[in-house]
Amino acid sequence: MLTEVAFAGVFVAPIVLYWIVSIPVFFLCRWILNRTGILQLVWHSALVEFALWIIILSLFVLYL
């Protein structure tokens, strides 16, 4: 687990770094779900996308 990171003289919480790393992974997963048509099968696609992003972020926090 990371501790505070100094970025341009400002201490940044590790969750910010995890958030920045999780965004490209989320967009890749979202693109795959759109290309395969899985995202069109769910009732509320925005809710599924949000849950997917939370899962990805949680995995980064848990394992990095």
PDB file with one MODEL, atoms N, CA, C and O in Angstrom:
MODEL        1
ATOM      1  N   MET A   1       0.845  -1.170   0.000  1.00  0.00           N
ATOM      2  CA  MET A   1       0.000   0.000   0.000  1.00  0.00           C
ATOM      3  C   MET A   1       0.894   1.237   0.000  1.00  0.00           C
ATOM      4  O   MET A   1       1.900   1.307   0.705  1.00  0.00           O
ATOM      5  N   LEU A   2       0.498   2.186  -0.797  1.00  0.00           N
ATOM      6  CA  LEU A   2       1.257   3.423  -0.888  1.00  0.00           C
ATOM      7  C   LEU A   2       0.982   4.331   0.300  1.00  0.00           C
ATOM      8  O   LEU A   2      -0.067   4.258   0.939  1.00  0.00           O
ATOM      9  N   THR A   3       1.948   5.177   0.570  1.00  0.00           N
ATOM     10  CA  THR A   3       1.728   6.247   1.538  1.00  0.00           C
ATOM     11  C   THR A   3       1.562   7.540   0.744  1.00  0.00           C
ATOM     12  O   THR A   3       1.436   7.501  -0.480  1.00  0.00           O
ATOM     13  N   GLU A   4       1.560   8.650   1.409  1.00  0.00           N
ATOM     14  CA  GLU A   4       1.410   9.922   0.709  1.00  0.00           C
ATOM     15  C   GLU A   4       2.539  10.105  -0.292  1.00  0.00           C
ATOM     16  O   GLU A   4       3.686   9.736  -0.038  1.00  0.00           O
ATOM     17  N   VAL A   5       2.189  10.683  -1.436  1.00  0.00           N
ATOM     18  CA  VAL A   5       3.169  10.902  -2.493  1.00  0.00           C
ATOM     19  C   VAL A   5       3.313  12.403  -2.695  1.00  0.00           C
ATOM     20  O   VAL A   5       2.320  13.125  -2.784  1.00  0.00           O
ATOM     21  N   ALA A   6       4.562  12.868  -2.768  1.00  0.00           N
ATOM     22  CA  ALA A   6       4.805  14.289  -3.008  1.00  0.00           C
ATOM     23  C   ALA A   6       4.767  14.542  -4.515  1.00  0.00           C
ATOM     24  O   ALA A   6       5.550  13.967  -5.271  1.00  0.00           O
ATOM     25  N   PHE A   7       3.860  15.397  -4.934  1.00  0.00           N
ATOM     26  CA  PHE A   7       3.718  15.742  -6.349  1.00  0.00           C
ATOM     27  C   PHE A   7       3.810  17.253  -6.462  1.00  0.00           C
ATOM     28  O   PHE A   7       2.900  17.969  -6.044  1.00  0.00           O
ATOM     29  N   ALA A   8       4.916  17.741  -7.031  1.00  0.00           N
ATOM     30  CA  ALA A   8       5.179  19.173  -7.173  1.00  0.00           C
ATOM     31  C   ALA A   8       5.133  19.880  -5.817  1.00  0.00           C
ATOM     32  O   ALA A   8       4.644  21.005  -5.711  1.00  0.00           O
ATOM     33  N   GLY A   9       5.642  19.214  -4.794  1.00  0.00           N
ATOM     34  CA  GLY A   9       5.694  19.822  -3.475  1.00  0.00           C
ATOM     35  C   GLY A   9       4.412  19.712  -2.676  1.00  0.00           C
ATOM     36  O   GLY A   9       4.330  20.230  -1.562  1.00  0.00           O
ATOM     37  N   VAL A  10       3.409  19.043  -3.230  1.00  0.00           N
ATOM     38  CA  VAL A  10       2.127  18.882  -2.543  1.00  0.00           C
ATOM     39  C   VAL A  10       1.937  17.398  -2.250  1.00  0.00           C
ATOM     40  O   VAL A  10       2.101  16.557  -3.134  1.00  0.00           O
ATOM     41  N   PHE A  11       1.593  17.087  -1.016  1.00  0.00           N
ATOM     42  CA  PHE A  11       1.328  15.701  -0.669  1.00  0.00           C
ATOM     43  C   PHE A  11      -0.045  15.296  -1.188  1.00  0.00           C
ATOM     44  O   PHE A  11      -1.046  15.974  -0.953  1.00  0.00           O
ATOM     45  N   VAL A  12      -0.066  14.177  -1.897  1.00  0.00           N
ATOM     46  CA  VAL A  12      -1.292  13.675  -2.510  1.00  0.00           C
ATOM     47  C   VAL A  12      -1.620  12.325  -1.880  1.00  0.00           C
ATOM     48  O   VAL A  12      -0.734  11.499  -1.660  1.00  0.00           O
ATOM     49  N   ALA A  13      -2.893  12.112  -1.594  1.00  0.00           N
ATOM     50  CA  ALA A  13      -3.323  10.838  -1.024  1.00  0.00           C
ATOM     51  C   ALA A  13      -3.198   9.733  -2.073  1.00  0.00           C
ATOM     52  O   ALA A  13      -3.366   9.992  -3.265  1.00  0.00           O
ATOM     53  N   PRO A  14      -2.911   8.525  -1.650  1.00  0.00           N
ATOM     54  CA  PRO A  14      -2.734   7.431  -2.609  1.00  0.00           C
ATOM     55  C   PRO A  14      -3.987   7.124  -3.420  1.00  0.00           C
ATOM     56  O   PRO A  14      -3.881   6.630  -4.543  1.00  0.00           O
ATOM     57  N   ILE A  15      -5.162   7.403  -2.884  1.00  0.00           N
ATOM     58  CA  ILE A  15      -6.401   7.117  -3.610  1.00  0.00           C
ATOM     59  C   ILE A  15      -6.472   7.904  -4.912  1.00  0.00           C
ATOM     60  O   ILE A  15      -7.084   7.450  -5.879  1.00  0.00           O
ATOM     61  N   VAL A  16      -5.855   9.072  -4.944  1.00  0.00           N
ATOM     62  CA  VAL A  16      -5.829   9.872  -6.170  1.00  0.00           C
ATOM     63  C   VAL A  16      -5.023   9.169  -7.247  1.00  0.00           C
ATOM     64  O   VAL A  16      -5.422   9.151  -8.412  1.00  0.00           O
ATOM     65  N   LEU A  17      -3.903   8.597  -6.871  1.00  0.00           N
ATOM     66  CA  LEU A  17      -3.091   7.855  -7.834  1.00  0.00           C
ATOM     67  C   LEU A  17      -3.813   6.605  -8.311  1.00  0.00           C
ATOM     68  O   LEU A  17      -3.772   6.280  -9.498  1.00  0.00           O
ATOM     69  N   TYR A  18      -4.473   5.902  -7.400  1.00  0.00           N
ATOM     70  CA  TYR A  18      -5.250   4.728  -7.796  1.00  0.00           C
ATOM     71  C   TYR A  18      -6.366   5.127  -8.752  1.00  0.00           C
ATOM     72  O   TYR A  18      -6.645   4.416  -9.717  1.00  0.00           O
ATOM     73  N   TRP A  19      -7.004   6.260  -8.485  1.00  0.00           N
ATOM     74  CA  TRP A  19      -8.081   6.747  -9.346  1.00  0.00           C
ATOM     75  C   TRP A  19      -7.559   7.041 -10.751  1.00  0.00           C
ATOM     76  O   TRP A  19      -8.203   6.693 -11.740  1.00  0.00           O
ATOM     77  N   ILE A  20      -6.398   7.679 -10.837  1.00  0.00           N
ATOM     78  CA  ILE A  20      -5.817   8.009 -12.137  1.00  0.00           C
ATOM     79  C   ILE A  20      -5.466   6.747 -12.916  1.00  0.00           C
ATOM     80  O   ILE A  20      -5.654   6.699 -14.132  1.00  0.00           O
ATOM     81  N   VAL A  21      -4.966   5.738 -12.238  1.00  0.00           N
ATOM     82  CA  VAL A  21      -4.612   4.487 -12.910  1.00  0.00           C
ATOM     83  C   VAL A  21      -5.857   3.698 -13.308  1.00  0.00           C
ATOM     84  O   VAL A  21      -5.843   3.008 -14.328  1.00  0.00           O
ATOM     85  N   SER A  22      -6.926   3.784 -12.529  1.00  0.00           N
ATOM     86  CA  SER A  22      -8.118   2.988 -12.807  1.00  0.00           C
ATOM     87  C   SER A  22      -8.932   3.520 -13.986  1.00  0.00           C
ATOM     88  O   SER A  22      -9.676   2.756 -14.602  1.00  0.00           O
ATOM     89  N   ILE A  23      -8.812   4.797 -14.315  1.00  0.00           N
ATOM     90  CA  ILE A  23      -9.609   5.371 -15.399  1.00  0.00           C
ATOM     91  C   ILE A  23      -9.295   4.728 -16.755  1.00  0.00           C
ATOM     92  O   ILE A  23     -10.236   4.328 -17.441  1.00  0.00           O
ATOM     93  N   PRO A  24      -8.029   4.604 -17.187  1.00  0.00           N
ATOM     94  CA  PRO A  24      -7.778   3.947 -18.480  1.00  0.00           C
ATOM     95  C   PRO A  24      -8.196   2.478 -18.501  1.00  0.00           C
ATOM     96  O   PRO A  24      -8.663   1.980 -19.526  1.00  0.00           O
ATOM     97  N   VAL A  25      -8.029   1.786 -17.380  1.00  0.00           N
ATOM     98  CA  VAL A  25      -8.454   0.390 -17.316  1.00  0.00           C
ATOM     99  C   VAL A  25      -9.969   0.301 -17.453  1.00  0.00           C
ATOM    100  O   VAL A  25     -10.483  -0.594 -18.124  1.00  0.00           O
ATOM    101  N   PHE A  26     -10.685   1.227 -16.819  1.00  0.00           N
ATOM    102  CA  PHE A  26     -12.137   1.257 -16.932  1.00  0.00           C
ATOM    103  C   PHE A  26     -12.572   1.504 -18.372  1.00  0.00           C
ATOM    104  O   PHE A  26     -13.476   0.831 -18.867  1.00  0.00           O
ATOM    105  N   PHE A  27     -11.940   2.460 -19.048  1.00  0.00           N
ATOM    106  CA  PHE A  27     -12.326   2.741 -20.430  1.00  0.00           C
ATOM    107  C   PHE A  27     -12.031   1.558 -21.344  1.00  0.00           C
ATOM    108  O   PHE A  27     -12.774   1.319 -22.297  1.00  0.00           O
ATOM    109  N   LEU A  28     -10.970   0.822 -21.074  1.00  0.00           N
ATOM    110  CA  LEU A  28     -10.680  -0.380 -21.855  1.00  0.00           C
ATOM    111  C   LEU A  28     -11.756  -1.443 -21.629  1.00  0.00           C
ATOM    112  O   LEU A  28     -12.234  -2.050 -22.588  1.00  0.00           O
ATOM    113  N   CYS A  29     -12.136  -1.671 -20.384  1.00  0.00           N
ATOM    114  CA  CYS A  29     -13.191  -2.637 -20.086  1.00  0.00           C
ATOM    115  C   CYS A  29     -14.521  -2.202 -20.672  1.00  0.00           C
ATOM    116  O   CYS A  29     -15.278  -3.030 -21.180  1.00  0.00           O
ATOM    117  N   ARG A  30     -14.813  -0.910 -20.606  1.00  0.00           N
ATOM    118  CA  ARG A  30     -16.055  -0.387 -21.171  1.00  0.00           C
ATOM    119  C   ARG A  30     -16.087  -0.564 -22.681  1.00  0.00           C
ATOM    120  O   ARG A  30     -17.128  -0.903 -23.243  1.00  0.00           O
ATOM    121  N   TRP A  31     -14.958  -0.338 -23.342  1.00  0.00           N
ATOM    122  CA  TRP A  31     -14.873  -0.522 -24.789  1.00  0.00           C
ATOM    123  C   TRP A  31     -15.104  -1.985 -25.157  1.00  0.00           C
ATOM    124  O   TRP A  31     -15.803  -2.287 -26.125  1.00  0.00           O
ATOM    125  N   ILE A  32     -14.513  -2.890 -24.378  1.00  0.00           N
ATOM    126  CA  ILE A  32     -14.700  -4.320 -24.637  1.00  0.00           C
ATOM    127  C   ILE A  32     -16.160  -4.716 -24.445  1.00  0.00           C
ATOM    128  O   ILE A  32     -16.709  -5.474 -25.244  1.00  0.00           O
ATOM    129  N   LEU A  33     -16.787  -4.208 -23.391  1.00  0.00           N
ATOM    130  CA  LEU A  33     -18.193  -4.529 -23.155  1.00  0.00           C
ATOM    131  C   LEU A  33     -19.096  -3.972 -24.250  1.00  0.00           C
ATOM    132  O   LEU A  33     -20.081  -4.612 -24.615  1.00  0.00           O
ATOM    133  N   ASN A  34     -18.780  -2.797 -24.779  1.00  0.00           N
ATOM    134  CA  ASN A  34     -19.562  -2.235 -25.873  1.00  0.00           C
ATOM    135  C   ASN A  34     -19.371  -3.020 -27.161  1.00  0.00           C
ATOM    136  O   ASN A  34     -20.336  -3.274 -27.882  1.00  0.00           O
ATOM    137  N   ARG A  35     -18.131  -3.408 -27.457  1.00  0.00           N
ATOM    138  CA  ARG A  35     -17.842  -4.138 -28.700  1.00  0.00           C
ATOM    139  C   ARG A  35     -18.478  -5.523 -28.703  1.00  0.00           C
ATOM    140  O   ARG A  35     -18.908  -5.999 -29.754  1.00  0.00           O
ATOM    141  N   THR A  36     -18.543  -6.172 -27.557  1.00  0.00           N
ATOM    142  CA  THR A  36     -19.135  -7.503 -27.486  1.00  0.00           C
ATOM    143  C   THR A  36     -20.651  -7.469 -27.358  1.00  0.00           C
ATOM    144  O   THR A  36     -21.307  -8.497 -27.528  1.00  0.00           O
ATOM    145  N   GLY A  37     -21.217  -6.300 -27.061  1.00  0.00           N
ATOM    146  CA  GLY A  37     -22.664  -6.178 -26.946  1.00  0.00           C
ATOM    147  C   GLY A  37     -23.213  -6.526 -25.579  1.00  0.00           C
ATOM    148  O   GLY A  37     -24.429  -6.548 -25.388  1.00  0.00           O
ATOM    149  N   ILE A  38     -22.348  -6.794 -24.637  1.00  0.00           N
ATOM    150  CA  ILE A  38     -22.805  -7.164 -23.298  1.00  0.00           C
ATOM    151  C   ILE A  38     -23.464  -5.979 -22.598  1.00  0.00           C
ATOM    152  O   ILE A  38     -24.426  -6.157 -21.849  1.00  0.00           O
ATOM    153  N   LEU A  39     -22.958  -4.787 -22.834  1.00  0.00           N
ATOM    154  CA  LEU A  39     -23.491  -3.606 -22.151  1.00  0.00           C
ATOM    155  C   LEU A  39     -24.927  -3.289 -22.588  1.00  0.00           C
ATOM    156  O   LEU A  39     -25.680  -2.677 -21.831  1.00  0.00           O
ATOM    157  N   GLN A  40     -25.304  -3.692 -23.781  1.00  0.00           N
ATOM    158  CA  GLN A  40     -26.673  -3.457 -24.243  1.00  0.00           C
ATOM    159  C   GLN A  40     -27.670  -4.447 -23.643  1.00  0.00           C
ATOM    160  O   GLN A  40     -28.880  -4.242 -23.743  1.00  0.00           O
ATOM    161  N   LEU A  41     -27.182  -5.503 -23.029  1.00  0.00           N
ATOM    162  CA  LEU A  41     -28.059  -6.516 -22.442  1.00  0.00           C
ATOM    163  C   LEU A  41     -28.504  -6.173 -21.026  1.00  0.00           C
ATOM    164  O   LEU A  41     -29.439  -6.785 -20.510  1.00  0.00           O
ATOM    165  N   VAL A  42     -27.856  -5.217 -20.397  1.00  0.00           N
ATOM    166  CA  VAL A  42     -28.203  -4.883 -19.014  1.00  0.00           C
ATOM    167  C   VAL A  42     -29.291  -3.818 -18.997  1.00  0.00           C
ATOM    168  O   VAL A  42     -29.486  -3.085 -19.967  1.00  0.00           O
ATOM    169  N   TRP A  43     -29.995  -3.751 -17.868  1.00  0.00           N
ATOM    170  CA  TRP A  43     -31.117  -2.841 -17.760  1.00  0.00           C
ATOM    171  C   TRP A  43     -30.671  -1.391 -17.623  1.00  0.00           C
ATOM    172  O   TRP A  43     -31.236  -0.506 -18.265  1.00  0.00           O
ATOM    173  N   HIS A  44     -29.679  -1.144 -16.806  1.00  0.00           N
ATOM    174  CA  HIS A  44     -29.222   0.222 -16.539  1.00  0.00           C
ATOM    175  C   HIS A  44     -27.715   0.268 -16.778  1.00  0.00           C
ATOM    176  O   HIS A  44     -26.928  -0.021 -15.876  1.00  0.00           O
ATOM    177  N   SER A  45     -27.325   0.626 -17.979  1.00  0.00           N
ATOM    178  CA  SER A  45     -25.908   0.545 -18.355  1.00  0.00           C
ATOM    179  C   SER A  45     -25.027   1.515 -17.556  1.00  0.00           C
ATOM    180  O   SER A  45     -23.881   1.189 -17.247  1.00  0.00           O
ATOM    181  N   ALA A  46     -25.543   2.693 -17.222  1.00  0.00           N
ATOM    182  CA  ALA A  46     -24.743   3.648 -16.448  1.00  0.00           C
ATOM    183  C   ALA A  46     -24.442   3.113 -15.050  1.00  0.00           C
ATOM    184  O   ALA A  46     -23.351   3.330 -14.522  1.00  0.00           O
ATOM    185  N   LEU A  47     -25.394   2.424 -14.460  1.00  0.00           N
ATOM    186  CA  LEU A  47     -25.185   1.838 -13.139  1.00  0.00           C
ATOM    187  C   LEU A  47     -24.149   0.712 -13.203  1.00  0.00           C
ATOM    188  O   LEU A  47     -23.321   0.575 -12.302  1.00  0.00           O
ATOM    189  N   VAL A  48     -24.196  -0.084 -14.260  1.00  0.00           N
ATOM    190  CA  VAL A  48     -23.224  -1.154 -14.441  1.00  0.00           C
ATOM    191  C   VAL A  48     -21.837  -0.568 -14.667  1.00  0.00           C
ATOM    192  O   VAL A  48     -20.856  -1.089 -14.136  1.00  0.00           O
ATOM    193  N   GLU A  49     -21.738   0.503 -15.444  1.00  0.00           N
ATOM    194  CA  GLU A  49     -20.442   1.139 -15.676  1.00  0.00           C
ATOM    195  C   GLU A  49     -19.871   1.709 -14.383  1.00  0.00           C
ATOM    196  O   GLU A  49     -18.675   1.582 -14.123  1.00  0.00           O
ATOM    197  N   PHE A  50     -20.712   2.331 -13.582  1.00  0.00           N
ATOM    198  CA  PHE A  50     -20.244   2.874 -12.303  1.00  0.00           C
ATOM    199  C   PHE A  50     -19.771   1.757 -11.379  1.00  0.00           C
ATOM    200  O   PHE A  50     -18.731   1.882 -10.733  1.00  0.00           O
ATOM    201  N   ALA A  51     -20.527   0.671 -11.316  1.00  0.00           N
ATOM    202  CA  ALA A  51     -20.137  -0.460 -10.480  1.00  0.00           C
ATOM    203  C   ALA A  51     -18.824  -1.068 -10.973  1.00  0.00           C
ATOM    204  O   ALA A  51     -17.986  -1.466 -10.165  1.00  0.00           O
ATOM    205  N   LEU A  52     -18.642  -1.143 -12.284  1.00  0.00           N
ATOM    206  CA  LEU A  52     -17.404  -1.657 -12.844  1.00  0.00           C
ATOM    207  C   LEU A  52     -16.225  -0.784 -12.449  1.00  0.00           C
ATOM    208  O   LEU A  52     -15.167  -1.297 -12.086  1.00  0.00           O
ATOM    209  N   TRP A  53     -16.398   0.533 -12.515  1.00  0.00           N
ATOM    210  CA  TRP A  53     -15.313   1.431 -12.125  1.00  0.00           C
ATOM    211  C   TRP A  53     -14.983   1.288 -10.630  1.00  0.00           C
ATOM    212  O   TRP A  53     -13.812   1.309 -10.250  1.00  0.00           O
ATOM    213  N   ILE A  54     -15.994   1.146  -9.802  1.00  0.00           N
ATOM    214  CA  ILE A  54     -15.765   0.968  -8.364  1.00  0.00           C
ATOM    215  C   ILE A  54     -15.026  -0.337  -8.102  1.00  0.00           C
ATOM    216  O   ILE A  54     -14.149  -0.388  -7.240  1.00  0.00           O
ATOM    217  N   ILE A  55     -15.371  -1.391  -8.836  1.00  0.00           N
ATOM    218  CA  ILE A  55     -14.688  -2.673  -8.671  1.00  0.00           C
ATOM    219  C   ILE A  55     -13.225  -2.555  -9.069  1.00  0.00           C
ATOM    220  O   ILE A  55     -12.345  -3.051  -8.365  1.00  0.00           O
ATOM    221  N   ILE A  56     -12.964  -1.902 -10.191  1.00  0.00           N
ATOM    222  CA  ILE A  56     -11.584  -1.731 -10.654  1.00  0.00           C
ATOM    223  C   ILE A  56     -10.789  -0.898  -9.658  1.00  0.00           C
ATOM    224  O   ILE A  56      -9.662  -1.255  -9.315  1.00  0.00           O
ATOM    225  N   LEU A  57     -11.355   0.194  -9.196  1.00  0.00           N
ATOM    226  CA  LEU A  57     -10.684   1.039  -8.205  1.00  0.00           C
ATOM    227  C   LEU A  57     -10.417   0.268  -6.921  1.00  0.00           C
ATOM    228  O   LEU A  57      -9.339   0.391  -6.339  1.00  0.00           O
ATOM    229  N   SER A  58     -11.375  -0.517  -6.475  1.00  0.00           N
ATOM    230  CA  SER A  58     -11.197  -1.301  -5.253  1.00  0.00           C
ATOM    231  C   SER A  58     -10.096  -2.339  -5.406  1.00  0.00           C
ATOM    232  O   SER A  58      -9.339  -2.590  -4.467  1.00  0.00           O
ATOM    233  N   LEU A  59     -10.005  -2.943  -6.585  1.00  0.00           N
ATOM    234  CA  LEU A  59      -8.940  -3.910  -6.815  1.00  0.00           C
ATOM    235  C   LEU A  59      -7.569  -3.255  -6.776  1.00  0.00           C
ATOM    236  O   LEU A  59      -6.621  -3.830  -6.241  1.00  0.00           O
ATOM    237  N   PHE A  60      -7.455  -2.056  -7.338  1.00  0.00           N
ATOM    238  CA  PHE A  60      -6.179  -1.345  -7.273  1.00  0.00           C
ATOM    239  C   PHE A  60      -5.823  -0.990  -5.828  1.00  0.00           C
ATOM    240  O   PHE A  60      -4.668  -1.130  -5.427  1.00  0.00           O
ATOM    241  N   VAL A  61      -6.786  -0.540  -5.058  1.00  0.00           N
ATOM    242  CA  VAL A  61      -6.523  -0.186  -3.663  1.00  0.00           C
ATOM    243  C   VAL A  61      -6.139  -1.424  -2.865  1.00  0.00           C
ATOM    244  O   VAL A  61      -5.263  -1.367  -2.002  1.00  0.00           O
ATOM    245  N   LEU A  62      -6.787  -2.528  -3.152  1.00  0.00           N
ATOM    246  CA  LEU A  62      -6.548  -3.750  -2.386  1.00  0.00           C
ATOM    247  C   LEU A  62      -5.212  -4.399  -2.723  1.00  0.00           C
ATOM    248  O   LEU A  62      -4.533  -4.912  -1.833  1.00  0.00           O
ATOM    249  N   TYR A  63      -4.824  -4.383  -4.002  1.00  0.00           N
ATOM    250  CA  TYR A  63      -3.649  -5.152  -4.416  1.00  0.00           C
ATOM    251  C   TYR A  63      -2.420  -4.330  -4.753  1.00  0.00           C
ATOM    252  O   TYR A  63      -1.362  -4.915  -4.983  1.00  0.00           O
ATOM    253  N   LEU A  64      -2.498  -3.020  -4.795  1.00  0.00           N
ATOM    254  CA  LEU A  64      -1.294  -2.224  -5.074  1.00  0.00           C
ATOM    255  C   LEU A  64      -0.771  -1.550  -3.828  1.00  0.00           C
ATOM    256  O   LEU A  64       0.234  -0.842  -3.884  1.00  0.00           O
TER     257      LEU A  64
ENDMDL
END
